[in-house]
Amino acid sequence: MLRAILTAATLLCASQAFAQEMTAAQRDACMGDYQKYCKSVTPGGGRIIACLAKESDKLTPACKKVLQAAEKK
């Protein structure tokens, strides 16, 4: 599962459109995890997604679900 999330993060780093395509609910699902683990990361270029993927074992189930859904795109 970790490998799948890391693969998704790699793909998402190449796609800056991901953040624009996220719904408010998807952003909300990961906001707490972002604040806790990735707050110091500068937004853009997929850096936040990469950070969240790096911390995947600590993420909430809702945020993991968002990242998994992004992998399928």
Secondary structure, DSSP 4 states (H G I P E B T S, - for coil): -HHHHHHHHHHHHT-THHHHH--HHHHHHHHHHHHHHSTTSPPSTTHHHHHHHHTGGGS-HHHHHHHHHHHH-
